[in-house]
Amino acid sequence: MGIALSRQRRNLPDMPRLLPDIRPTETYTETNFLRVHTFPSRGDAAVRLASIEHLFYGPDDEQPTRYSWRCRTVVESEPMSLDDAVFIASSYAKDNDIPVVYECHSE
């Protein structure tokens, strides 16, 4: 109940928006998002791997007055299904107040 009440007070969405990954000719419009990427394993195409990254635009660690894009890896090349990867990314985004999850799935 504490998390739900906290979200209501801050007027945050219950779940992040799930969006398809952008095309190479586009740019990200969000400044705080997760990117979930699933792809086949090199050794076994039946096994899918997933990486989840948190990308955000914010103050630099060394120079707080300078802003830049930053990337933090949440999951790196772990075996899991597409549905599991999206579930984990959505749950992580919800728990960490990240409003958008971009999906990218390679065949």
MMTF fields as JSON, N, C-alpha, C and O atoms, coordinates in Angstrom:
{
  "mmtfVersion": "1.0.0",
  "mmtfProducer": "UNKNOWN",
  "numBonds": 427,
  "numAtoms": 428,
  "numGroups": 107,
  "numChains": 1,
  "numModels": 1,
  "chainsPerModel": [1],
  "groupsPerChain": [107],
  "chainIdList": ["A"],
  "bondAtomList": [4, 2, 8, 6, 12, 10, 16, 14, 20, 18, 24, 22, 28, 26, 32, 30, 36, 34, 40, 38, 44, 42, 48, 46, 52, 50, 56, 54, 60, 58, 64, 62, 68, 66, 72, 70, 76, 74, 80, 78, 84, 82, 88, 86, 92, 90, 96, 94, 100, 98, 104, 102, 108, 106, 112, 110, 116, 114, 120, 118, 124, 122, 128, 126, 132, 130, 136, 134, 140, 138, 144, 142, 148, 146, 152, 150, 156, 154, 160, 158, 164, 162, 168, 166, 172, 170, 176, 174, 180, 178, 184, 182, 188, 186, 192, 190, 196, 194, 200, 198, 204, 202, 208, 206, 212, 210, 216, 214, 220, 218, 224, 222, 228, 226, 232, 230, 236, 234, 240, 238, 244, 242, 248, 246, 252, 250, 256, 254, 260, 258, 264, 262, 268, 266, 272, 270, 276, 274, 280, 278, 284, 282, 288, 286, 292, 290, 296, 294, 300, 298, 304, 302, 308, 306, 312, 310, 316, 314, 320, 318, 324, 322, 328, 326, 332, 330, 336, 334, 340, 338, 344, 342, 348, 346, 352, 350, 356, 354, 360, 358, 364, 362, 368, 366, 372, 370, 376, 374, 380, 378, 384, 382, 388, 386, 392, 390, 396, 394, 400, 398, 404, 402, 408, 406, 412, 410, 416, 414, 420, 418, 424, 422],
  "bondOrderList": [1, 1, 1, 1, 1, 1, 1, 1, 1, 1, 1, 1, 1, 1, 1, 1, 1, 1, 1, 1, 1, 1, 1, 1, 1, 1, 1, 1, 1, 1, 1, 1, 1, 1, 1, 1, 1, 1, 1, 1, 1, 1, 1, 1, 1, 1, 1, 1, 1, 1, 1, 1, 1, 1, 1, 1, 1, 1, 1, 1, 1, 1, 1, 1, 1, 1, 1, 1, 1, 1, 1, 1, 1, 1, 1, 1, 1, 1, 1, 1, 1, 1, 1, 1, 1, 1, 1, 1, 1, 1, 1, 1, 1, 1, 1, 1, 1, 1, 1, 1, 1, 1, 1, 1, 1, 1],
  "groupList": [{"groupName": "MET", "atomNameList": ["N", "CA", "C", "O"], "elementList": ["N", "C", "C", "O"], "formalChargeList": [0, 0, 0, 0], "bondAtomList": [1, 0, 2, 1, 3, 2], "bondOrderList": [1, 1, 2], "singleLetterCode": "M", "chemCompType": "L-PEPTIDE LINKING"}, {"groupName": "GLY", "atomNameList": ["N", "CA", "C", "O"], "elementList": ["N", "C", "C", "O"], "formalChargeList": [0, 0, 0, 0], "bondAtomList": [1, 0, 2, 1, 3, 2], "bondOrderList": [1, 1, 2], "singleLetterCode": "G", "chemCompType": "PEPTIDE LINKING"}, {"groupName": "ILE", "atomNameList": ["N", "CA", "C", "O"], "elementList": ["N", "C", "C", "O"], "formalChargeList": [0, 0, 0, 0], "bondAtomList": [1, 0, 2, 1, 3, 2], "bondOrderList": [1, 1, 2], "singleLetterCode": "I", "chemCompType": "L-PEPTIDE LINKING"}, {"groupName": "ALA", "atomNameList": ["N", "CA", "C", "O"], "elementList": ["N", "C", "C", "O"], "formalChargeList": [0, 0, 0, 0], "bondAtomList": [1, 0, 2, 1, 3, 2], "bondOrderList": [1, 1, 2], "singleLetterCode": "A", "chemCompType": "L-PEPTIDE LINKING"}, {"groupName": "LEU", "atomNameList": ["N", "CA", "C", "O"], "elementList": ["N", "C", "C", "O"], "formalChargeList": [0, 0, 0, 0], "bondAtomList": [1, 0, 2, 1, 3, 2], "bondOrderList": [1, 1, 2], "singleLetterCode": "L", "chemCompType": "L-PEPTIDE LINKING"}, {"groupName": "SER", "atomNameList": ["N", "CA", "C", "O"], "elementList": ["N", "C", "C", "O"], "formalChargeList": [0, 0, 0, 0], "bondAtomList": [1, 0, 2, 1, 3, 2], "bondOrderList": [1, 1, 2], "singleLetterCode": "S", "chemCompType": "L-PEPTIDE LINKING"}, {"groupName": "ARG", "atomNameList": ["N", "CA", "C", "O"], "elementList": ["N", "C", "C", "O"], "formalChargeList": [0, 0, 0, 0], "bondAtomList": [1, 0, 2, 1, 3, 2], "bondOrderList": [1, 1, 2], "singleLetterCode": "R", "chemCompType": "L-PEPTIDE LINKING"}, {"groupName": "GLN", "atomNameList": ["N", "CA", "C", "O"], "elementList": ["N", "C", "C", "O"], "formalChargeList": [0, 0, 0, 0], "bondAtomList": [1, 0, 2, 1, 3, 2], "bondOrderList": [1, 1, 2], "singleLetterCode": "Q", "chemCompType": "L-PEPTIDE LINKING"}, {"groupName": "ASN", "atomNameList": ["N", "CA", "C", "O"], "elementList": ["N", "C", "C", "O"], "formalChargeList": [0, 0, 0, 0], "bondAtomList": [1, 0, 2, 1, 3, 2], "bondOrderList": [1, 1, 2], "singleLetterCode": "N", "chemCompType": "L-PEPTIDE LINKING"}, {"groupName": "PRO", "atomNameList": ["N", "CA", "C", "O"], "elementList": ["N", "C", "C", "O"], "formalChargeList": [0, 0, 0, 0], "bondAtomList": [1, 0, 2, 1, 3, 2], "bondOrderList": [1, 1, 2], "singleLetterCode": "P", "chemCompType": "L-PEPTIDE LINKING"}, {"groupName": "ASP", "atomNameList": ["N", "CA", "C", "O"], "elementList": ["N", "C", "C", "O"], "formalChargeList": [0, 0, 0, 0], "bondAtomList": [1, 0, 2, 1, 3, 2], "bondOrderList": [1, 1, 2], "singleLetterCode": "D", "chemCompType": "L-PEPTIDE LINKING"}, {"groupName": "THR", "atomNameList": ["N", "CA", "C", "O"], "elementList": ["N", "C", "C", "O"], "formalChargeList": [0, 0, 0, 0], "bondAtomList": [1, 0, 2, 1, 3, 2], "bondOrderList": [1, 1, 2], "singleLetterCode": "T", "chemCompType": "L-PEPTIDE LINKING"}, {"groupName": "GLU", "atomNameList": ["N", "CA", "C", "O"], "elementList": ["N", "C", "C", "O"], "formalChargeList": [0, 0, 0, 0], "bondAtomList": [1, 0, 2, 1, 3, 2], "bondOrderList": [1, 1, 2], "singleLetterCode": "E", "chemCompType": "L-PEPTIDE LINKING"}, {"groupName": "TYR", "atomNameList": ["N", "CA", "C", "O"], "elementList": ["N", "C", "C", "O"], "formalChargeList": [0, 0, 0, 0], "bondAtomList": [1, 0, 2, 1, 3, 2], "bondOrderList": [1, 1, 2], "singleLetterCode": "Y", "chemCompType": "L-PEPTIDE LINKING"}, {"groupName": "PHE", "atomNameList": ["N", "CA", "C", "O"], "elementList": ["N", "C", "C", "O"], "formalChargeList": [0, 0, 0, 0], "bondAtomList": [1, 0, 2, 1, 3, 2], "bondOrderList": [1, 1, 2], "singleLetterCode": "F", "chemCompType": "L-PEPTIDE LINKING"}, {"groupName": "VAL", "atomNameList": ["N", "CA", "C", "O"], "elementList": ["N", "C", "C", "O"], "formalChargeList": [0, 0, 0, 0], "bondAtomList": [1, 0, 2, 1, 3, 2], "bondOrderList": [1, 1, 2], "singleLetterCode": "V", "chemCompType": "L-PEPTIDE LINKING"}, {"groupName": "HIS", "atomNameList": ["N", "CA", "C", "O"], "elementList": ["N", "C", "C", "O"], "formalChargeList": [0, 0, 0, 0], "bondAtomList": [1, 0, 2, 1, 3, 2], "bondOrderList": [1, 1, 2], "singleLetterCode": "H", "chemCompType": "L-PEPTIDE LINKING"}, {"groupName": "TRP", "atomNameList": ["N", "CA", "C", "O"], "elementList": ["N", "C", "C", "O"], "formalChargeList": [0, 0, 0, 0], "bondAtomList": [1, 0, 2, 1, 3, 2], "bondOrderList": [1, 1, 2], "singleLetterCode": "W", "chemCompType": "L-PEPTIDE LINKING"}, {"groupName": "CYS", "atomNameList": ["N", "CA", "C", "O"], "elementList": ["N", "C", "C", "O"], "formalChargeList": [0, 0, 0, 0], "bondAtomList": [1, 0, 2, 1, 3, 2], "bondOrderList": [1, 1, 2], "singleLetterCode": "C", "chemCompType": "L-PEPTIDE LINKING"}, {"groupName": "LYS", "atomNameList": ["N", "CA", "C", "O"], "elementList": ["N", "C", "C", "O"], "formalChargeList": [0, 0, 0, 0], "bondAtomList": [1, 0, 2, 1, 3, 2], "bondOrderList": [1, 1, 2], "singleLetterCode": "K", "chemCompType": "L-PEPTIDE LINKING"}],
  "groupTypeList": [0, 1, 2, 3, 4, 5, 6, 7, 6, 6, 8, 4, 9, 10, 0, 9, 6, 4, 4, 9, 10, 2, 6, 9, 11, 12, 11, 13, 11, 12, 11, 8, 14, 4, 6, 15, 16, 11, 14, 9, 5, 6, 1, 10, 3, 3, 15, 6, 4, 3, 5, 2, 12, 16, 4, 14, 13, 1, 9, 10, 10, 12, 7, 9, 11, 6, 13, 5, 17, 6, 18, 6, 11, 15, 15, 12, 5, 12, 9, 0, 5, 4, 10, 10, 3, 15, 14, 2, 3, 5, 5, 13, 3, 19, 10, 8, 10, 2, 9, 15, 15, 13, 12, 18, 16, 5, 12],
  "groupIdList": [1, 2, 3, 4, 5, 6, 7, 8, 9, 10, 11, 12, 13, 14, 15, 16, 17, 18, 19, 20, 21, 22, 23, 24, 25, 26, 27, 28, 29, 30, 31, 32, 33, 34, 35, 36, 37, 38, 39, 40, 41, 42, 43, 44, 45, 46, 47, 48, 49, 50, 51, 52, 53, 54, 55, 56, 57, 58, 59, 60, 61, 62, 63, 64, 65, 66, 67, 68, 69, 70, 71, 72, 73, 74, 75, 76, 77, 78, 79, 80, 81, 82, 83, 84, 85, 86, 87, 88, 89, 90, 91, 92, 93, 94, 95, 96, 97, 98, 99, 100, 101, 102, 103, 104, 105, 106, 107],
  "secStructList": [7, 2, 2, 2, 2, 2, 2, 2, 2, 2, 6, 7, 7, 1, 1, 7, 3, 3, 3, 3, 7, 7, 7, 6, 6, 7, 7, 7, 7, 7, 1, 3, 3, 3, 3, 3, 3, 3, 3, 3, 7, 1, 1, 7, 6, 6, 1, 3, 3, 3, 3, 3, 3, 3, 3, 3, 3, 3, 3, 7, 1, 1, 7, 6, 6, 1, 3, 3, 3, 3, 3, 3, 3, 3, 3, 3, 3, 3, 3, 7, 7, 2, 2, 2, 2, 2, 2, 2, 2, 2, 2, 2, 2, 2, 2, 6, 6, 7, 7, 3, 3, 3, 3, 3, 3, 7, 7],
  "xCoordList": [0.815, 0.0, 0.86, 0.461, 2.03, 2.892, 3.331, 3.338, 3.701, 4.139, 2.974, 3.128, 1.814, 0.651, 0.266, -0.035, 0.271, -0.079, 0.955, 0.598, 2.222, 3.284, 3.11, 3.286, 2.769, 2.558, 1.367, 1.415, 0.297, -0.866, -0.509, -0.924, 0.233, 0.605, 1.447, 1.294, 2.333, 3.2, 2.568, 3.164, 1.392, 0.656, 1.454, 1.522, 2.053, 2.833, 1.969, 1.032, 2.271, 1.506, 1.793, 2.87, 0.822, 1.008, 2.0, 2.744, 2.02, 2.93, 3.589, 2.992, 4.807, 5.468, 4.815, 4.162, 4.997, 4.521, 5.5, 6.712, 4.982, 5.805, 5.748, 4.664, 6.897, 6.967, 7.919, 8.872, 7.674, 8.646, 9.923, 9.903, 11.017, 12.289, 12.204, 11.423, 12.997, 12.968, 13.728, 14.574, 13.416, 14.133, 15.483, 15.646, 16.445, 17.785, 17.76, 18.67, 16.734, 16.667, 15.991, 15.91, 15.508, 14.826, 15.748, 16.815, 15.311, 16.03, 15.054, 13.844, 15.588, 14.751, 14.239, 14.997, 12.971, 12.402, 12.293, 12.137, 12.372, 12.316, 13.714, 14.706, 13.803, 15.108, 15.394, 16.443, 14.456, 14.618, 13.828, 12.597, 14.521, 13.809, 14.66, 15.871, 13.99, 14.671, 14.614, 13.667, 15.63, 15.629, 15.839, 16.846, 14.876, 14.993, 15.241, 14.484, 16.309, 16.694, 16.816, 17.568, 16.073, 16.204, 16.777, 16.516, 17.563, 18.227, 18.576, 18.714, 18.721, 19.059, 20.5, 21.383, 20.717, 22.067, 22.863, 22.306, 24.144, 24.994, 25.113, 25.161, 25.162, 25.341, 24.065, 24.116, 22.911, 21.639, 20.548, 20.125, 20.097, 19.096, 17.775, 16.977, 17.535, 16.295, 16.334, 15.29, 17.535, 17.694, 17.786, 18.603, 16.927, 16.965, 17.709, 17.596, 18.467, 19.171, 18.531, 17.943, 18.65, 18.07, 19.062, 19.811, 19.044, 19.789, 18.803, 17.957, 18.923, 18.074, 18.996, 19.855, 18.803, 19.638, 18.768, 17.691, 19.241, 18.575, 19.345, 20.505, 18.699, 19.323, 18.634, 17.407, 19.433, 18.852, 19.802, 21.017, 19.21, 19.964, 19.997, 18.954, 21.205, 21.299, 22.672, 23.545, 22.872, 24.163, 25.285, 25.101, 26.434, 27.628, 28.136, 28.034, 28.68, 29.193, 30.346, 30.407, 31.259, 32.421, 32.143, 32.733, 31.245, 30.909, 29.388, 28.721, 28.833, 27.375, 26.676, 25.468, 27.402, 26.772, 26.706, 26.055, 27.38, 27.379, 26.419, 26.505, 25.517, 24.547, 24.974, 25.529, 24.705, 25.023, 24.146, 23.503, 24.132, 23.427, 24.253, 25.479, 23.558, 24.23, 23.487, 22.29, 24.201, 23.614, 24.068, 25.257, 23.098, 23.392, 22.802, 21.625, 23.619, 23.144, 22.425, 22.966, 21.198, 20.396, 20.551, 20.759, 20.449, 20.613, 21.469, 21.244, 22.448, 23.306, 23.372, 23.925, 22.805, 22.883, 22.492, 23.197, 21.375, 20.865, 19.837, 19.028, 19.848, 18.852, 17.464, 17.26, 16.511, 15.11, 14.238, 14.712, 12.965, 12.022, 11.746, 12.024, 11.201, 10.806, 9.813, 9.959, 8.807, 7.803, 8.425, 8.061, 9.36, 10.027, 10.851, 10.851, 11.55, 12.37, 11.513, 11.877, 10.377, 9.48, 8.876, 8.726, 8.532, 7.985, 9.012, 8.686, 10.251, 11.301, 11.561, 11.676, 11.653, 11.89, 10.743, 10.978, 9.511, 8.35, 8.315, 8.027, 8.606, 8.619, 9.724, 9.507, 10.903, 12.023, 11.673, 11.925, 11.091, 10.709, 9.685, 9.793, 8.706, 7.677, 8.288, 7.975, 9.151, 9.77, 10.723, 10.972, 11.262, 12.257, 11.759, 12.554, 10.452, 9.822, 10.384, 10.634, 10.577, 11.032, 9.792, 9.154, 9.434, 8.132, 7.978, 6.85, 9.076, 8.968, 9.925, 11.05, 9.445, 10.288, 10.218, 9.144, 11.366, 11.448, 11.819, 12.716, 11.112, 11.378, 12.128, 11.786, 13.142, 13.897, 14.162, 14.792, 13.687, 13.828, 14.427, 13.832, 15.594, 16.268, 15.908, 15.68, 15.864, 15.558, 16.809, 16.749],
  "yCoordList": [-1.189, 0.0, 1.255, 2.267, 1.218, 2.383, 2.853, 4.055, 1.918, 2.292, 2.874, 3.898, 2.235, 2.733, 4.125, 4.999, 4.341, 5.642, 6.685, 7.811, 6.316, 7.233, 7.627, 8.795, 6.675, 6.967, 7.897, 8.786, 7.707, 8.581, 10.005, 10.954, 10.163, 11.507, 12.237, 13.444, 11.51, 12.145, 12.123, 12.621, 11.564, 11.515, 10.799, 11.269, 9.667, 8.881, 7.786, 7.307, 7.389, 6.301, 4.979, 4.791, 4.062, 2.754, 1.896, 1.122, 2.025, 1.233, 2.141, 3.13, 1.818, 2.617, 2.375, 1.353, 3.314, 3.137, 2.226, 2.417, 1.241, 0.35, 0.852, 0.974, 1.145, 1.674, 0.842, 0.269, 0.768, 0.077, 0.9, 2.112, 0.241, 0.953, 1.93, 1.728, 2.977, 3.975, 3.486, 2.596, 4.079, 3.766, 4.483, 5.468, 4.004, 4.634, 6.123, 6.861, 6.569, 7.979, 8.858, 10.073, 8.266, 9.025, 9.225, 8.62, 10.089, 10.273, 10.064, 10.222, 9.71, 9.529, 10.882, 11.85, 10.953, 12.202, 12.196, 13.25, 11.025, 10.913, 11.129, 10.818, 11.655, 11.871, 10.856, 10.912, 9.924, 8.901, 7.68, 7.7, 6.617, 5.443, 4.188, 4.251, 3.041, 1.748, 1.296, 1.601, 0.574, -0.075, -1.553, -1.962, -2.355, -3.81, -4.385, -4.13, -5.16, -5.739, -7.249, -7.733, -7.986, -9.447, -9.869, -9.244, -10.941, -11.394, -12.871, -13.355, -13.597, -15.024, -15.225, -14.423, -16.298, -16.67, -17.111, -17.711, -16.823, -17.242, -18.757, -19.316, -19.423, -20.868, -21.646, -22.752, -21.082, -21.793, -20.774, -20.037, -20.732, -19.739, -19.89, -18.953, -21.065, -21.273, -20.557, -20.295, -20.243, -19.546, -18.049, -17.597, -17.28, -15.822, -15.225, -15.701, -14.181, -13.441, -12.061, -11.559, -11.457, -10.13, -9.21, -9.622, -7.956, -6.892, -5.769, -5.437, -5.191, -4.068, -2.948, -3.143, -1.769, -0.615, 0.553, 0.776, 1.294, 2.517, 3.692, 3.916, 4.436, 5.607, 6.857, 6.913, 7.85, 9.093, 10.255, 10.088, 11.428, 12.663, 13.374, 13.721, 13.593, 14.208, 14.761, 14.738, 15.271, 15.862, 14.832, 13.677, 15.269, 14.437, 14.208, 15.104, 13.029, 12.726, 13.65, 14.116, 13.911, 14.734, 16.228, 17.013, 16.623, 18.041, 18.191, 18.134, 18.384, 18.434, 19.531, 19.45, 20.544, 21.601, 21.224, 21.907, 20.137, 19.66, 18.475, 17.525, 18.528, 17.453, 16.609, 17.12, 15.308, 14.404, 13.162, 12.904, 12.392, 11.118, 10.105, 10.067, 9.283, 8.237, 6.925, 6.916, 5.831, 4.503, 3.601, 3.502, 2.948, 1.96, 0.623, 0.537, -0.399, -1.726, -2.361, -2.435, -2.82, -3.487, -5.0, -5.709, -5.489, -6.915, -6.978, -6.218, -7.879, -7.976, -9.404, -10.289, -9.618, -10.898, -12.104, -13.113, -11.994, -13.105, -13.898, -13.302, -15.24, -16.024, -15.836, -16.05, -15.433, -15.303, -15.052, -14.617, -15.335, -15.132, -13.638, -12.824, -13.307, -11.933, -11.441, -10.334, -12.257, -11.869, -11.635, -10.683, -12.497, -12.319, -11.031, -10.306, -10.749, -9.539, -8.284, -7.341, -8.273, -7.115, -6.995, -5.885, -8.112, -8.085, -7.518, -6.654, -8.009, -7.536, -6.041, -5.275, -5.635, -4.219, -3.347, -2.287, -3.786, -3.013, -2.915, -1.852, -4.014, -4.011, -3.102, -2.34, -3.186, -2.338, -0.866, -0.019, -0.574, 0.808, 1.324, 2.454, 0.508, 0.91, 1.176, 2.184, 0.283, 0.425, 1.613, 2.126, 2.055, 3.127, 4.411, 5.275, 4.524, 5.731, 6.105, 7.278, 5.113, 5.335, 5.247, 4.195, 6.32, 6.367, 5.592, 5.311, 5.233, 4.627, 3.44, 3.472, 2.385, 1.238, 1.086, 0.865, 1.204, 0.955, -0.502, -1.027, -1.156, -2.566, -2.683, -2.017, -3.524, -3.804, -5.307, -5.842, -5.978, -7.444, -7.853, -7.616, -8.46, -8.925, -10.391, -11.165, -10.735, -12.126, -12.881, -14.063],
  "zCoordList": [0.0, 0.0, 0.0, -0.577, 0.632, 0.696, -0.679, -0.943, -1.571, -2.913, -3.697, -4.362, -3.629, -4.365, -3.881, -4.694, -2.574, -2.026, -2.445, -2.792, -2.413, -2.827, -4.29, -4.638, -5.149, -6.569, -6.765, -7.615, -5.992, -6.12, -5.723, -6.389, -4.678, -4.214, -5.246, -5.438, -5.907, -6.894, -8.287, -9.242, -8.409, -9.673, -10.767, -11.903, -10.418, -11.367, -11.986, -11.349, -13.214, -13.828, -13.125, -12.559, -13.163, -12.544, -13.311, -12.71, -14.624, -15.442, -16.472, -16.897, -16.873, -17.911, -19.266, -19.478, -20.17, -21.546, -22.269, -22.177, -22.987, -23.811, -25.242, -25.813, -25.827, -27.179, -28.016, -27.487, -29.32, -30.178, -30.236, -30.019, -30.528, -30.645, -31.807, -32.737, -31.755, -32.819, -34.041, -33.949, -35.187, -36.421, -36.402, -35.681, -37.18, -37.186, -37.54, -37.162, -38.257, -38.654, -37.603, -37.779, -36.52, -35.471, -34.275, -34.182, -33.361, -32.099, -30.954, -31.117, -29.797, -28.624, -28.15, -28.098, -27.807, -27.306, -25.79, -25.173, -25.19, -23.728, -23.157, -23.817, -21.945, -21.319, -20.212, -19.571, -19.988, -18.964, -19.411, -19.391, -19.814, -20.322, -20.198, -19.984, -20.339, -20.44, -21.886, -22.611, -22.293, -23.603, -23.355, -22.778, -23.796, -23.657, -25.051, -25.988, -25.168, -26.451, -26.29, -25.444, -27.105, -27.11, -28.46, -29.488, -28.43, -29.641, -29.484, -28.36, -30.605, -30.51, -30.056, -30.363, -29.329, -28.904, -30.126, -31.046, -30.143, -31.278, -31.356, -32.452, -30.217, -30.2, -30.465, -31.004, -30.092, -30.223, -30.519, -29.628, -31.757, -32.177, -31.429, -31.391, -30.831, -30.079, -28.726, -28.129, -28.247, -26.961, -27.229, -28.032, -26.537, -26.679, -25.497, -24.367, -25.774, -24.74, -24.626, -25.584, -23.457, -23.253, -22.559, -21.673, -22.986, -22.316, -22.024, -22.854, -20.834, -20.441, -19.981, -19.12, -20.57, -20.245, -19.814, -20.368, -18.825, -18.369, -18.956, -18.613, -19.836, -20.445, -19.912, -19.819, -19.567, -19.043, -19.282, -19.387, -19.362, -19.551, -18.213, -17.66, -17.69, -16.375, -16.101, -16.969, -14.869, -14.511, -14.544, -14.161, -15.001, -15.046, -13.62, -12.783, -13.333, -11.998, -11.595, -10.457, -12.536, -12.218, -12.298, -11.556, -13.198, -13.359, -13.294, -14.327, -12.094, -11.935, -12.734, -12.958, -13.16, -13.962, -15.441, -16.231, -15.811, -17.197, -17.322, -16.545, -18.286, -18.503, -19.698, -20.67, -19.61, -20.712, -20.629, -19.612, -21.729, -21.742, -20.971, -21.076, -20.192, -19.418, -19.634, -19.923, -19.493, -19.678, -18.539, -18.237, -17.916, -16.876, -17.316, -17.665, -17.296, -17.673, -16.492, -15.389, -16.735, -15.707, -15.86, -14.875, -17.086, -17.417, -18.675, -19.617, -18.698, -19.876, -20.396, -19.743, -21.575, -22.302, -21.456, -21.438, -20.764, -19.952, -20.754, -21.465, -20.657, -21.381, -20.775, -19.58, -21.618, -21.185, -22.405, -23.455, -22.241, -23.339, -23.523, -22.642, -24.672, -24.961, -23.905, -23.388, -23.584, -22.589, -21.212, -20.523, -20.809, -19.515, -19.495, -18.5, -20.592, -20.665, -20.552, -19.851, -21.24, -21.175, -19.776, -19.264, -19.16, -17.803, -16.815, -16.002, -16.892, -15.985, -16.215, -15.258, -17.472, -17.781, -17.275, -16.695, -17.489, -17.034, -15.513, -14.964, -14.837, -13.37, -12.834, -11.892, -13.434, -13.016, -13.243, -12.385, -14.404, -14.718, -13.714, -13.236, -13.398, -12.439, -11.063, -10.429, -10.605, -9.284, -9.194, -8.103, -10.342, -10.342, -11.016, -11.387, -11.167, -11.733, -13.103, -13.379, -13.949, -15.324, -16.203, -16.253, -16.896, -17.562, -18.857, -19.261, -19.528, -20.861, -20.987, -20.49, -21.67, -22.031, -23.537, -24.097, -24.195, -25.63, -25.834, -25.174, -26.765, -27.079, -28.4, -29.377, -28.425, -29.644, -29.666, -28.754, -30.696, -30.742, -32.094, -33.146, -32.048, -33.265, -33.519, -32.59, -34.769, -35.145, -35.464, -35.8]
}
